[in-house]
Amino acid sequence: MAVSTKNYYGDIEISSDAIAAVAGFSTLESYGVVDLVSKGIKNSICRLFKKQPYAKGIVVNYNNENRIFIDIYCVLKYGISLSAVAESLKKTVKYTVEDFTGMIVDTVNVHVVGVRI
């Protein structure tokens, strides 16, 4: 699956795997994020065969209007404000993906799977 757009350079298609890799990289660079985890056992098995560590806990969806929806499944650091890290993560990922793709990111959902020391 790919998100496509047109501009004066021509048609541009960006795969959802590339968007997931950019979102995963910016997620792991954010303060308070320890790791990304897969959504379920089926996704865990599929990700074993793919060589993309940054796209492990990222699910990218989009609609016909090329609006991007991102779900992030992550483990956060123990002892920090979960809501503050989640809000910061939403803003960071939204800005990074919009800057990378030039398209609108509609929502970024952060799912905190656990905490780790």
C-alpha positions as CSV (number, residue, x, y, z in Angstrom):
1,M,0.0,0.0,0.0
2,A,1.2,3.5,-0.8
3,V,0.1,7.0,-0.2
4,S,0.2,9.1,-3.3
5,T,0.1,12.8,-4.0
6,K,0.6,15.2,-7.0
7,N,2.6,18.4,-7.1
8,Y,4.4,20.4,-9.8
9,Y,7.2,17.8,-9.8
10,G,4.8,15.0,-10.7
11,D,3.2,12.0,-9.0
12,I,4.7,10.9,-5.7
13,E,4.0,7.6,-4.0
14,I,5.3,6.8,-0.5
15,S,4.9,3.3,0.9
16,S,3.4,2.8,4.3
17,D,6.5,0.9,5.3
18,A,8.6,4.0,4.7
19,I,6.2,6.2,6.7
20,A,6.3,3.6,9.5
21,A,10.1,3.6,9.5
22,V,10.2,7.4,9.8
23,A,7.6,7.4,12.5
24,G,9.4,4.6,14.4
25,F,12.8,6.4,14.2
26,S,11.3,9.6,15.6
27,T,9.5,7.7,18.3
28,L,12.7,5.9,19.5
29,E,14.5,9.3,19.5
30,S,11.9,10.8,21.8
31,Y,12.7,11.2,25.5
32,G,11.1,8.6,27.7
33,V,10.5,5.9,25.0
34,V,12.3,2.7,25.8
35,D,11.1,0.4,23.0
36,L,8.6,-0.3,20.3
37,V,6.4,-3.5,20.5
38,S,4.2,-5.2,18.0
39,K,0.5,-5.0,18.3
40,G,-0.2,-8.7,18.5
41,I,1.3,-12.1,17.9
42,K,0.4,-12.1,14.2
43,N,2.3,-8.8,13.7
44,S,5.2,-10.1,15.8
45,I,5.6,-13.1,13.5
46,C,5.3,-11.0,10.4
47,R,7.9,-8.5,11.7
48,L,10.4,-11.3,12.4
49,F,10.9,-11.8,8.7
50,K,11.1,-8.1,7.8
51,K,14.3,-6.4,8.5
52,Q,12.9,-3.1,9.7
53,P,13.5,-2.6,13.4
54,Y,12.0,1.0,13.4
55,A,8.7,-0.1,12.0
56,K,8.1,-2.8,14.6
57,G,5.3,-1.1,16.7
58,I,4.0,1.3,14.1
59,V,0.7,0.8,12.2
60,V,0.0,3.2,9.3
61,N,-3.4,3.6,7.7
62,Y,-4.8,6.2,5.3
63,N,-8.0,7.1,3.6
64,N,-8.9,8.1,0.1
65,E,-8.1,11.8,0.8
66,N,-4.5,10.8,1.6
67,R,-4.8,11.6,5.3
68,I,-2.5,9.5,7.4
69,F,-3.4,7.8,10.6
70,I,-0.6,6.4,12.8
71,D,-0.8,4.1,15.8
72,I,2.3,3.7,18.0
73,Y,2.7,0.8,20.4
74,C,5.5,1.5,22.8
75,V,7.1,0.9,26.2
76,L,7.9,4.0,28.2
77,K,10.4,4.7,30.9
78,Y,9.4,4.2,34.5
79,G,9.0,7.3,36.7
80,I,8.1,9.9,34.1
81,S,4.8,11.5,33.2
82,L,3.2,9.2,30.8
83,S,0.7,11.8,29.5
84,A,3.5,14.4,28.9
85,V,5.6,11.9,27.0
86,A,2.6,10.7,25.0
87,E,1.6,14.3,24.0
88,S,5.2,15.1,23.1
89,L,5.4,11.9,21.1
90,K,2.3,12.8,19.2
91,K,3.6,16.2,18.2
92,T,7.0,15.0,17.3
93,V,5.8,12.1,15.1
94,K,3.1,14.3,13.4
95,Y,5.7,17.0,12.6
96,T,8.3,14.5,11.3
97,V,6.0,12.5,9.1
98,E,4.3,15.7,7.7
99,D,7.8,17.1,6.9
100,F,8.9,13.8,5.3
101,T,5.8,13.2,3.2
102,G,4.3,16.7,2.6
103,M,0.9,15.2,3.4
104,I,-1.4,15.7,6.4
105,V,-1.2,13.4,9.4
106,D,-4.8,13.3,10.8
107,T,-4.2,11.5,14.0
108,V,-1.4,9.9,16.0
109,N,-2.5,7.4,18.6
110,V,0.0,6.4,21.3
111,H,-0.7,3.1,23.0
112,V,1.5,2.6,26.1
113,V,1.9,-1.2,26.3
114,G,4.1,-1.1,29.5
115,V,6.7,0.7,31.5
116,R,10.3,-0.4,32.0
117,I,13.1,0.8,34.3
